[in-house]
Amino acid sequence: MTTVANSSKSEQAYAWIRSRISGHTFGPGYRLVLGSLAEELGMSVVPVREAIRRLEAEGLVTFERNVGARVTLVDESEYAHTMQTLGLVEGAATALSAPLLDSETLDAAEAVNERMTQMLEHLDAHAFTELNRQFHSLLFEPCPNPHLLDLVHRGWARLSGIRDSTFAYVPGRAQHSVEEHTQILELIRAGADPLEIELAARNHRLRTRDAFLDALHARSHHNSGDES
């Protein structure tokens, strides 16, 4: 009975902490103090510790010696390089997939994008990002080049630790993102030149990168100003 209760509380703690990381209430580097979190949640530290271990496994939390648990910091260089690489390989994979995408798959991608559009007014960064992943997966998974597809999967996996950060940091990017999705779908449906499709998919990824980095720099500059 106790194990079941702890499991339930651990799930509650996990959802609560994760939502605050996703919404950037707990930003990169935020220290997660077990006792304080447990007190705020009205539970013991045991389920909170379990929740944080789960978040660590997902890459959202890291442990530092003599410090404890912190929300994972965004490695700006790693993020920029990963997004640049992903833009190249995902753009190519999407272009190679285009001739193989039937109307049913394109309709499914359009339906996902419509769900994303409906979320714009009250953005849930985590749910929006998951739908974004589904949208792009529909377009690049049929890629006939297994090596290229493997590189795309690796790129997405590398981004998993900060998968909620972009749209939480830059909510306005979500609107542009769904508009660019529509453009990519229109190009594929029209049988556009593969290079045009590739560039549209690549630039879509790079614009997301640039928007995130601009916001990161702006926030860093603002915080520096607050401290001075």
N, C-alpha and C positions, 0 to 999 in steps of 0.2 A: 504493500500500500504506500509506504514511504517513498519507494523508488518511483512509483507512478506519479506521486505528487511532485517529487523533485523534477521528474521529466517534464511535467506540464509547466512547472514554474520556469524551468530552463528554456522551454519554448517561448514562454511569455517574455522572458528577459532577452532572449535572442532577437525576437521580433521588435521589441522596444528599442534596444541598442542599435540594431541594424537600421531601423527607420530614421534614427537620429544621425547616423553616419550618412545615409542616403540623402537626407534633407540638409546635410551640412551643419546641423546644430552641433555635432561633434565633427569638427573639421580635421584635416590631416595634421597629425602630431598631437591631437587632443589626448590627454592622459585619462585612462579609464581606471578609476580607483574603485576597487571591489566593494569596500565598505560603504562608500558614498552611494554607489549605484544600488547596492542591496537595500540601503536605507530608503532611497527614493522609491524603489519598487516594492518596498514592504515585504522583503523576503530575506532569507539567509544568504551568505556569500556563496554557498555551494552551487545553487543553480546559476548564479551569475558567472561564476568561474567556468562552468560547463558551457554557457552561452559564448563567453569570450574565446574559449578554446575552439569552438565551432567557427567563430568569425575569423580566428587566426588561420584555420585550415582553408578558409575561402580567400585569404590574402587581404582581408579588410583590416586586420589588427596584427600588430607585431609586438614582440616582447623585447625589451631592452634591459640589459643587465643593470642592476641597481636603480632602475626606473620603474619597470613594470610594463603593463599593457598600454599601448598607444594606438590611435587610429593610424593606419599606414600612411606614411608620407608619400606624396607624389614625386617620383624621380623624374624631374622635368626632361632631362636628356633621354632617359629610357623611353618615356612616353612619346617624345617627338620622333625618335628614331623608329619606334615600333609603328606609329601611325603613318610615317612616311613609307615604310616598307609595306605595311598592310595596304596602303593606297595603291601601290604599284602592283602587288600580286593579286589583290582582290579585284582591281580594275581589269586586269588581264583575264582573270578567271570568269568574271561576269561577261566579258566580251565573248569568250570562248563558249560560255553556256548559252548565250542569247539564241543561236539558231536551234537549240535543243529545248527551249522553253515553250511548252504548249499553252494554249489559251487558258486552260484550267489552272495551271501554275501561276500564270500572270494575274488571273482573277484573284487567286488566293493571296498573292503579294499585294494587290490593290486593296483587298479587304483588310489586311493587316495595317496597311498605311492609313486606311480610313479610321481604324480603331485608334491609331496614334493621333490622328487629327482631332478626334473627339476628346482626347485627353488634354489637349493644349490649354484649355481654360483652367483646369485644376490638375497641374502636372504632378504625377507620381514618377520621380526620376527612375526608380528601380523598375517599375512596370513598363515605362516607356522604353527603357534601354533593352528590356527583354523582347519587346515587340520589334524594336529596331534590329536586334539579332535575328529574329525570325524572318523579317522582311529580306534582309541581305542573304540569309541562308537559302531561301527559296531561289534567289537569282544566281548564286555561285555554286551550289552543290552539284548541279549537273555537269560541271566542268569536266571535260574528258581527259584532262592532264592530271594524273594523280599526284605528281610531285608538286605542281602548282597549288592544288587543292590542300595538300598537306601544309604548305607554307601559310596559306590563308588561315587554316585552323590554328596553327601555332601563333599567328599574330593575334587572333581573338583571345587565345588562352593567356597570352602575355598581358593583355589588357584587363583580364578578369579582376585583378585586385583593385582597379579603380573604375570598374564598369559603370558605377552610378555617378561618378564625379562630374563628367562632362555636362550633362543636362541639369545637375544640381547647381553647378557653378555658373552655367550659362543657360538659364531657362529659355531665353530668346532664340537660342540655336535650334530648339525643337521645331519651331515654326518653319525656319528655312530648311530644316532637314526633311520634313514631309513634302515640301514643295520640290526639293531636289529629287526625292524618291519618285514623285509623279513624272518629272522630266525623264528620268532614267527608264521608267516603264513605257513612256510614250516613244522613246527612241527604239526600244526593243520591239514594241508592237509594230512600229513603222518599218522595221527591217533596216534600220540605219547602218551605216558603215561601222564595222567592228571597232575601228579606232575611235570613232565618235562616242560609242558606248563606253569604251575603256576609259577615255578621258573624262567623261561625265561621272563615272563611278569613282575614278581616282580623285578628281577634284572635290567631289562630295566628301570623301574621307579627309582630304587635306584642309578643307574649310572647317571641318569639325576640330581638327588639330589646332588650327590657328585661333579659332574662337576660344578654345579652352586655355591655350597658352596666354592669350591676351588678357583673359579674365584673371588668370593666375598671377600675372605680372601686376595687374591693376590692384588686386587685393593685397599683394605683397607690399606694393608701394604705399597703399593706404595704411596698412598695419605699421609700416616703418614710420609714417608720418604721425600716427597716434602715439608711438613710443617716444618720439623726439620732443 
